[in-house]
Amino acid sequence: MADIATVVANLKAAYPRSHIVSVDTPAVDDATFVAVLQGRGRIKVACDPKEGKVLGEFPRGRNWLDVVQELHETLLVERRGLGRMWNGVGAAFLLLLNATGMVIWWPGIRNWKRALKVDFERGWRRINFDLHVSVGFWTILIASFWAVSGIYFGWPRQIFQFVNSFSPVITARPPAISVTPQSYLNDTGVTDADLKTLVERASSIDPGTTLGGIAFPYSRRAPLAILMRRRNSPGYEYVDTVYFNPYNGEYISIWRYGVNQSLGDWIVWSQVPLHFGTYWGLGVKIVWAVLGLAIPLLTVTGLLMYWNRWLRRKWKRLGRTKTAAVAA
């Protein structure tokens, strides 16, 4: 793999008027170096993983997957915080439906086993009912966790304070670090030679890890952050962050995210990996995707039950009333 200092030098040569925000090394979800640059606008640039050459910019427009992701995360609301809040409201209703559904599901001690399977020899209304009941039971735990994590994503600060009130959150939040402003050596705060040295120091400070990337100072008081992966997985749930003073290269501290020291740490940290299921290999990802189909299935079967039990009868009564009125 190319030296990250070489990648940074190539980026500065190709985009001399842009500030390098971060550079991520190739990983399981990206085959190239991926850099984020800030100029007149923010762009993402790919660099060759072997030679470090600049390959080009990522498309700036949104593709259909970006739209689907934004729909899931923010309901396509322009104000991201507002969209997440409405998602949190929906997650709260989902949790309420799960709780009340379990109460309604209980068929009694003698018949509880029958509520765990579908009898496909019955009529379609009974099959629909069995599907709703059995699928709801087998997916109640993961669906409830999705609801809880959705509430967390909607109100992260409030949930964080709530969790911290009964169990201290120690490692699940980044440390507050600032440095004394001095004159920058260049746009990134360090020379290329210094950058290579700092990466080597980070590896010695955090043995057993591999370089995940560099986050350059975003202000004159911000530190230089070198990301070290404890395992090759997407996201930052298994990443250590080694902080340096960008002015003199002095080591400041290390943040080991995911090395949980309390129940509060585990609760806050687990929201992302357990919600998305993308951090334990392809098998878990497939299981999570299949289980995710339970939500639309329960929605459809629930609507059909509502139709069978109430709307259909009301529709017939309205039809009879209309027929009688016409006859009169």
C-alpha positions in Angstrom: 0.0 0.0 0.0 1.2 3.5 -0.8 2.6 5.7 2.0 -0.1 8.1 3.2 2.4 11.0 3.3 2.8 10.4 -0.5 -0.9 10.5 -1.0 -1.2 13.8 1.0 1.7 15.3 -1.1 -0.1 14.3 -4.4 -3.3 15.8 -3.1 -1.7 19.1 -2.2 -0.1 19.2 -5.7 -3.3 18.5 -7.5 -5.5 20.8 -5.3 -3.2 23.6 -4.1 -6.1 25.9 -3.1 -8.1 23.3 -1.1 -7.8 22.2 2.5 -7.4 18.5 3.1 -10.0 17.6 5.7 -9.2 13.9 6.0 -7.6 10.9 4.2 -8.8 7.3 4.8 -6.7 4.3 3.8 -8.2 1.4 1.7 -10.5 -0.8 3.7 -13.1 -3.5 3.4 -15.6 -1.0 2.0 -13.2 1.2 -0.1 -10.5 -0.2 -2.4 -8.7 3.2 -2.7 -7.5 6.0 -0.5 -10.5 8.4 0.0 -9.7 12.0 0.7 -12.2 14.8 1.7 -11.1 18.3 0.5 -12.7 21.6 1.3 -12.4 24.5 -1.2 -15.3 26.4 -2.6 -17.2 23.2 -1.9 -16.5 19.9 -0.3 -15.3 17.1 -2.6 -14.2 13.5 -2.2 -11.2 12.3 -4.2 -9.9 8.8 -4.8 -6.2 7.9 -4.8 -4.5 4.8 -6.1 -3.9 2.3 -3.3 -0.4 1.2 -4.6 1.2 4.4 -6.0 -0.8 7.1 -4.2 -1.6 8.9 -7.5 -4.8 11.0 -7.6 -7.4 9.1 -9.6 -10.2 11.6 -9.7 -13.2 13.0 -7.9 -16.2 11.2 -6.8 -19.5 12.3 -8.6 -20.9 15.3 -6.8 -24.5 14.5 -7.6 -26.7 12.1 -5.6 -27.4 8.7 -7.0 -30.4 6.6 -6.1 -28.6 4.9 -3.2 -27.9 8.3 -1.7 -31.6 9.2 -1.9 -32.6 5.9 -0.3 -30.1 6.4 2.5 -31.3 10.0 3.1 -34.9 8.8 3.0 -34.1 6.2 5.7 -32.1 8.5 7.9 -33.8 11.9 7.5 -37.0 11.3 5.5 -35.6 13.6 2.9 -36.1 16.6 5.2 -33.6 19.3 4.3 -32.9 20.1 8.0 -31.1 16.9 9.0 -31.8 17.3 12.7 -35.5 17.7 12.1 -35.6 14.7 9.8 -33.8 12.5 12.4 -36.2 13.8 15.1 -39.3 12.7 13.0 -37.6 9.4 12.5 -37.2 9.2 16.3 -40.9 9.8 16.7 -41.6 7.0 14.3 -39.2 4.7 16.2 -41.0 5.5 19.5 -44.3 4.5 17.9 -42.7 1.3 16.7 -41.5 0.5 20.2 -45.0 1.2 21.5 -46.5 -1.1 18.9 -44.0 -3.9 19.8 -44.9 -3.6 23.5 -48.6 -3.6 23.0 -48.3 -6.3 20.3 -46.7 -8.7 22.8 -49.6 -8.2 25.1 -52.1 -8.9 22.4 -50.0 -11.8 21.1 -50.2 -13.9 24.3 -52.6 -16.7 23.5 -52.6 -18.4 26.9 -50.5 -21.2 28.4 -52.3 -23.9 26.5 -52.0 -22.3 23.0 -48.7 -20.4 23.1 -46.9 -22.9 20.8 -49.5 -22.5 18.2 -48.8 -18.8 18.0 -45.2 -19.5 16.9 -46.0 -21.0 13.4 -48.1 -20.5 10.4 -50.8 -23.0 9.4 -50.8 -22.8 5.6 -53.8 -25.2 5.3 -56.2 -22.6 6.6 -57.9 -19.7 4.6 -56.0 -16.6 3.6 -57.3 -14.5 6.4 -56.0 -17.0 9.0 -52.7 -17.4 7.1 -52.4 -13.6 7.2 -53.1 -13.5 10.9 -50.6 -16.3 11.6 -47.9 -14.6 9.6 -48.4 -11.4 11.6 -48.4 -13.1 14.9 -45.5 -15.5 14.3 -43.2 -13.1 12.5 -43.9 -10.5 15.1 -42.8 -12.8 17.9 -39.6 -14.1 16.2 -38.4 -10.6 15.3 -39.7 -8.7 18.4 -36.2 -8.3 20.0 -34.3 -7.0 16.9 -37.3 -4.8 15.9 -37.4 -3.3 19.4 -33.7 -2.6 19.3 -34.1 -0.9 15.9 -36.7 1.2 17.5 -34.5 2.1 20.5 -31.6 3.0 18.3 -33.9 5.0 16.1 -34.9 7.0 19.1 -31.2 7.5 20.0 -30.4 8.8 16.5 -33.4 11.2 16.8 -32.3 12.6 20.1 -28.7 11.6 20.7 -27.8 14.3 23.2 -30.9 13.6 25.4 -30.4 9.8 25.3 -26.7 10.3 26.0 -27.5 12.3 29.1 -30.1 9.8 30.2 -27.6 6.9 29.9 -24.9 8.9 31.6 -27.3 9.5 34.6 -27.3 5.9 35.6 -24.0 4.6 34.1 -21.0 6.9 33.3 -20.1 7.2 29.7 -16.3 7.0 29.6 -15.0 5.9 26.3 -18.1 6.2 24.0 -17.6 9.9 23.6 -14.5 11.7 22.1 -12.2 13.6 24.5 -12.3 17.4 24.4 -8.9 18.4 23.1 -7.6 21.8 22.1 -4.1 23.1 21.4 -2.5 26.5 21.7 -2.5 28.2 18.3 0.8 28.9 16.6 1.8 29.5 13.0 1.0 26.6 10.7 3.9 25.1 8.7 1.5 24.5 5.8 -2.1 23.8 5.0 -2.2 20.6 7.0 -0.2 21.9 9.9 2.8 19.5 9.5 5.4 18.8 6.9 5.3 15.7 4.9 8.3 14.3 6.7 6.7 15.1 10.0 3.5 13.4 8.9 5.3 10.1 8.1 7.0 10.3 11.5 3.8 10.9 13.3 2.2 7.9 11.6 5.1 5.7 12.8 4.8 7.1 16.3 1.0 6.3 16.3 1.8 2.7 15.3 4.2 2.4 18.2 1.8 4.0 20.7 -1.0 1.7 19.6 0.5 -1.7 18.7 -1.5 -4.4 17.0 -3.4 -1.9 14.8 -3.2 -0.7 11.2 -3.4 2.8 9.8 -7.0 3.8 9.1 -6.5 7.4 8.1 -5.7 10.9 9.2 -8.1 13.8 10.2 -6.3 17.1 9.8 -7.0 20.1 12.1 -10.2 21.8 11.2 -9.3 24.9 13.2 -6.2 26.5 14.7 -7.0 24.9 18.1 -7.8 21.4 16.8 -5.3 18.5 17.1 -4.1 16.3 14.3 -5.9 12.9 14.6 -4.4 9.6 13.3 -6.9 6.8 13.1 -5.7 3.3 13.8 -8.0 0.3 13.1 -8.2 -2.6 15.5 -10.0 -4.6 12.9 -10.7 -4.3 9.1 -14.3 -3.2 9.2 -16.4 -0.3 7.9 -17.2 2.6 10.2 -15.4 3.8 13.3 -16.7 1.3 15.9 -13.3 -0.4 16.1 -11.0 2.6 15.6 -8.5 4.1 18.0 -7.7 7.8 17.5 -4.2 9.1 18.4 -4.0 12.8 18.9 -0.9 15.0 18.2 -0.2 18.7 18.5 0.1 19.7 14.8 2.6 22.5 15.7 5.3 20.6 17.4 4.3 16.9 16.9 3.8 16.3 20.6 1.7 13.3 21.5 -1.4 14.3 23.4 -3.6 11.3 24.1 -5.4 8.3 22.6 -9.1 7.5 22.4 -10.0 3.9 22.1 -13.6 3.9 20.8 -15.4 0.7 21.4 -13.2 -0.5 24.3 -16.1 0.0 26.6 -15.5 0.4 30.3 -19.0 0.8 31.6 -22.6 -0.2 30.8 -23.2 3.3 29.6 -20.3 3.0 27.1 -21.7 -0.3 25.8 -25.2 1.1 25.4 -24.1 4.2 23.5 -21.4 2.4 21.4 -23.7 -0.5 20.4 -26.4 1.7 18.7 -24.6 1.9 15.3 -23.2 -1.7 14.9 -26.3 -3.4 16.2 -28.7 -1.2 14.2 -26.9 -1.7 10.8 -25.4 -5.2 11.5 -22.5 -4.5 9.2 -19.6 -5.1 11.5 -19.5 -8.9 11.9 -19.1 -10.1 8.3 -21.4 -10.9 5.4 -23.4 -13.6 7.2 -24.7 -11.1 9.8 -25.4 -8.5 7.1 -27.6 -11.0 5.2 -29.4 -12.0 8.4 -30.1 -8.3 9.2 -31.3 -7.7 5.7 -33.7 -10.7 5.9 -35.0 -9.6 9.3 -35.5 -6.1 8.0 -38.1 -7.5 5.7 -40.2 -8.3 8.8 -41.1 -4.6 9.2 -42.9 -4.2 5.8 -44.4 -7.7 6.2 -45.9 -6.8 9.6 -47.2 -3.5 8.1 -48.9 -5.2 5.2 -50.4 -8.1 7.3 -51.4 -5.6 10.0 -53.3 -3.5 7.4 -55.0 -6.6 6.0 -56.1 -7.6 9.6 -57.4 -4.1 10.0 -59.4 -4.4 6.8 -60.7 -7.9 7.7 -61.8 -6.9 11.2 -63.2 -3.4 10.8 -62.9 -1.7 7.4 -64.5 -4.5 5.4 -67.6 -4.6 7.7 -67.9 -0.8 7.6 -67.5 -0.9 3.8 -70.4 -3.4 3.6 -72.6 -1.4 5.9 -72.0 1.7 3.8 -72.8 -0.3 0.7 -76.1 -1.6 2.2 -77.0 1.9 3.3 -76.4 3.3 -0.1 -78.4 0.5 -1.8 -81.3 1.1 0.6 -81.2 4.9 -0.1 -81.3 4.3 -3.8 -84.2 1.8 -3.5 -86.1 4.3 -1.4 
